[in-house]
Amino acid sequence: MGYLAIWKVLEEMMIDLRRRGVSIPSNVISDLKYARTLINVLRADPSRLETSQKIEECLNNVESFLISEGQRFGDKYVEEWLKRLEEASRKIDEEESVSRFVPGLPREQRWIRVKPSDEMPLDSLKALAEELKLSHEEQSDGYLLVYGEDERIKEFVKKMATKHGLKVEK
């Protein structure tokens, strides 16, 4: 579920309701802030099921309050926000493109995590990384962390895509 996408829609709705003069209780604001913190915690450690449950609880509390307050402005207003929330719930949290900190890597190096598959087994991924003079290490979750110069990482991705028969667009 796209927790972050839902969080963003709820934040926008809260801002819109405030502009319209609705007073938002501090516990609702706290739940929204707490949900954002938990989303970051979940991103750092996805194995913790109770974190997901707590995020959903916080987001549901905020959504319930905002939707009930939105009733003041008519059914059409509420339906529009519910539609946006439904679309957001179908999204997978993007922000994966945002560079995260990887301990032990020099700042100037770029990196990519690759999950080995039947089409691209671990050995061929390692061989490709070595061919392009990139460093690599296996991670405990089964992914291969490949890192090095930006241009070489781009070349690594292009060659991986070519081996899969995908077109690489610029």
C-alpha positions as CSV (number, residue, x, y, z in Angstrom):
1,M,0.0,0.0,0.0
2,G,1.2,3.5,-0.7
3,Y,1.4,4.8,2.8
4,L,3.4,7.8,1.8
5,A,1.0,8.7,-1.1
6,I,-2.0,8.4,1.3
7,W,-0.2,10.5,3.9
8,K,0.4,13.2,1.3
9,V,-3.3,13.3,0.3
10,L,-4.4,13.5,3.9
11,E,-1.9,16.3,4.5
12,E,-3.3,18.2,1.5
13,M,-6.9,17.7,2.7
14,M,-5.9,18.9,6.2
15,I,-4.4,22.1,4.7
16,D,-7.5,22.6,2.5
17,L,-9.9,22.2,5.5
18,R,-7.8,24.7,7.6
19,R,-8.0,27.2,4.7
20,R,-11.8,26.7,4.9
21,G,-11.8,27.6,8.6
22,V,-12.0,24.1,10.1
23,S,-10.1,23.7,13.4
24,I,-8.0,20.6,13.4
25,P,-7.4,19.0,16.9
26,S,-3.9,18.5,18.0
27,N,-4.3,14.7,18.3
28,V,-5.2,14.5,14.6
29,I,-2.1,16.5,13.7
30,S,0.0,14.3,16.0
31,D,-1.4,11.2,14.4
32,L,-0.4,12.5,10.9
33,K,3.1,13.4,12.1
34,Y,3.5,10.1,13.9
35,A,2.3,8.2,10.7
36,R,5.1,10.0,8.7
37,T,7.7,9.0,11.3
38,L,6.5,5.4,11.2
39,I,6.6,5.3,7.4
40,N,10.3,6.2,7.6
41,V,10.8,3.5,10.3
42,L,9.1,1.0,8.0
43,R,11.3,2.0,5.1
44,A,14.3,1.3,7.3
45,D,13.0,-2.0,8.6
46,P,10.2,-3.5,6.4
47,S,10.1,-6.7,8.3
48,R,8.3,-5.2,11.3
49,L,4.6,-6.0,10.8
50,E,3.4,-4.0,13.8
51,T,4.8,-0.9,12.2
52,S,2.5,-1.3,9.2
53,Q,-0.5,-1.9,11.5
54,K,0.3,1.3,13.5
55,I,0.7,3.4,10.3
56,E,-2.7,2.2,9.1
57,E,-4.3,3.0,12.5
58,C,-2.9,6.5,12.5
59,L,-3.8,7.2,8.9
60,N,-7.4,5.8,9.5
61,N,-7.8,8.1,12.5
62,V,-6.8,11.1,10.5
63,E,-8.9,10.1,7.5
64,S,-12.0,9.5,9.6
65,F,-11.8,12.9,11.2
66,L,-11.0,14.8,7.9
67,I,-13.8,13.0,6.0
68,S,-16.4,13.7,8.7
69,E,-15.3,17.4,8.8
70,G,-15.4,17.5,5.0
71,Q,-19.1,16.6,5.1
72,R,-19.7,20.3,5.9
73,F,-18.7,21.2,2.4
74,G,-21.0,18.6,0.6
75,D,-20.9,15.1,-0.8
76,K,-19.0,16.2,-3.9
77,Y,-16.2,17.6,-1.8
78,V,-15.9,14.3,0.2
79,E,-16.2,12.1,-2.9
80,E,-13.3,14.0,-4.6
81,W,-11.1,13.4,-1.6
82,L,-12.1,9.8,-1.2
83,K,-11.3,9.2,-4.9
84,R,-7.8,10.7,-4.4
85,L,-7.3,8.5,-1.3
86,E,-8.3,5.4,-3.3
87,E,-5.9,6.3,-6.1
88,A,-3.1,6.9,-3.5
89,S,-3.8,3.5,-1.8
90,R,-3.1,1.8,-5.1
91,K,0.3,3.4,-5.5
92,I,3.5,1.8,-4.3
93,D,5.5,4.2,-2.2
94,E,7.8,5.8,-4.7
95,E,10.6,7.8,-3.0
96,E,12.8,4.8,-3.8
97,S,14.4,7.1,-6.3
98,V,15.5,9.3,-3.5
99,S,19.0,8.3,-2.6
100,R,19.3,6.7,0.8
101,F,22.3,6.5,3.0
102,V,24.4,3.3,2.7
103,P,26.9,2.9,5.5
104,G,30.5,2.5,4.3
105,L,30.2,3.9,0.9
106,P,32.1,7.1,-0.1
107,R,29.8,10.0,-0.7
108,E,30.9,10.5,-4.3
109,Q,29.9,7.0,-5.4
110,R,26.6,6.0,-6.8
111,W,24.9,2.7,-6.1
112,I,22.1,0.4,-7.1
113,R,20.6,-2.6,-5.4
114,V,19.7,-5.5,-7.7
115,K,17.7,-8.6,-6.9
116,P,19.1,-11.6,-8.7
117,S,16.6,-13.6,-10.7
118,D,16.5,-16.7,-13.0
119,E,17.2,-14.4,-16.0
120,M,20.0,-12.6,-14.2
121,P,21.6,-14.9,-11.6
122,L,23.9,-13.5,-8.9
123,D,27.1,-14.8,-10.7
124,S,26.3,-12.9,-14.0
125,L,25.4,-9.7,-12.0
126,K,28.8,-10.0,-10.2
127,A,30.6,-10.7,-13.5
128,L,29.0,-7.7,-15.2
129,A,29.9,-5.4,-12.2
130,E,33.5,-6.6,-12.3
131,E,33.6,-6.1,-16.1
132,L,32.7,-2.5,-15.6
133,K,35.1,-2.1,-12.7
134,L,32.3,-1.6,-10.2
135,S,32.5,-2.8,-6.6
136,H,29.8,-5.1,-5.3
137,E,28.7,-6.9,-2.1
138,E,25.9,-9.4,-1.3
139,Q,23.5,-8.2,1.3
140,S,21.7,-10.2,3.9
141,D,18.3,-9.8,2.2
142,G,19.5,-11.4,-1.1
143,Y,20.1,-8.2,-3.0
144,L,23.4,-7.3,-4.6
145,L,24.7,-3.8,-3.8
146,V,26.7,-2.5,-6.8
147,Y,28.5,0.8,-6.4
148,G,31.1,3.0,-8.2
149,E,31.3,6.0,-10.6
150,D,28.0,7.4,-11.9
151,E,28.7,6.7,-15.5
152,R,29.7,3.1,-14.8
153,I,26.5,2.5,-12.8
154,K,24.5,3.8,-15.8
155,E,26.4,1.5,-18.1
156,F,25.7,-1.4,-15.7
157,V,21.9,-0.7,-15.9
158,K,22.0,-0.4,-19.7
159,K,23.8,-3.7,-20.0
160,M,21.4,-5.4,-17.6
161,A,18.5,-4.1,-19.6
162,T,20.1,-5.2,-22.9
163,K,20.6,-8.8,-21.5
164,H,16.9,-8.8,-20.7
165,G,16.0,-7.6,-24.2
166,L,14.6,-4.3,-22.9
167,K,15.1,-1.1,-24.8
168,V,17.0,1.5,-23.0
169,E,15.7,5.1,-23.7
170,K,17.7,8.2,-23.1
